[in-house]
């Protein structure tokens, strides 16, 4: 198994084939600093290639999911007296931050976000890159970037409209920066389940991850990949791509293994990838 040792992230393995990833700067409300940007990319790239992991839960340690960007750690690259060359340095810097959070979406394994307390700014960027979102009643959210003088630039403006499908609500949140609570998040489809306490949301997220991890990894990874592809393409393009994908994947031994297990009413056992 790869080494999972990170400065700002804790990784545990609570059940077979399930990883629990925790944002781990509790004294700073898991504010996202330079080290955390790098750790998020590293941990999800590593989990993507780990054959002992089939599903992931992502949560925050301490009092909340994350308070968003750690403004005290923000160090924009500059070239004194030269705005154009400064811009050419800022662009790859922003692209690097975007890539850190896109690592969650790129990860082949399903990612379940377990959200409690504040989920602010970068927390929306992170959770919109996840596959499934649960929250506890104490959770609250904000697309906060407009209040600190910038347009959100690492995923929220691109992913949130596709997650919830209500453009008016998305624009209201992004243009006002107002808070919205877990009940409103459920109403508009940002989260799919709401729980009374943080412990409940984590327990349910781990149970969902365990359930997914019991499926064929060929089927589960293919399902996530095809959902992501189809989201960004036309229906016909998605169908054509799926036909090409399944030309190979339908030959997997996982298919007869799953069919036999269903007929015999027992759990199937699938080989690691």
JOCOR-V996573 format. One line per field, one symbol per residue. phi: phi as a letter, one per 30 degrees, with the letter a starting at -180 (. if undefined). psi: psi as a letter, one per 30 degrees, with the letter a starting at -180 (. if undefined). A space follows every 50 residues. Layout:
phi: ???
psi: ???
//
This chain:
phi: .ddcbbdcbcbbbdaeicccccdbbedchhedceddeddedddddddecd ddbbabccbcdidadadjddddcdbddbbeibedddddddeddddddedd ddedddedddccdccbidbcheddeddddddbbcbcdddbbaddeddcib debbkddccedddcicdddedddddciddbcdddedecidccbbbdbedd ddedddddddddddddddddddddddddddecbdedddddddddddecdd dddddddddddddchbddccddd
psi: klkijlegkkkliflkgkkjkkkiiefghhkjaeeeeeeeeeeeeeeegj fgkflkkklklbfldkgakjfffkikkljkgieeeeefeeefeeeeeeee ffeeefkfkkkjkjklakikcfeeeeffflekklllffkllkifeffggl kkggfefeeeefefgjeeeeeeefffglkkleeeeeeggelfkkleleee eeeeeeeeeeeefflkfeeeeeeeeeeeeeeglleeeeeeeeeeefeeff fkffeeeeeeeeeghlklkkll.
//
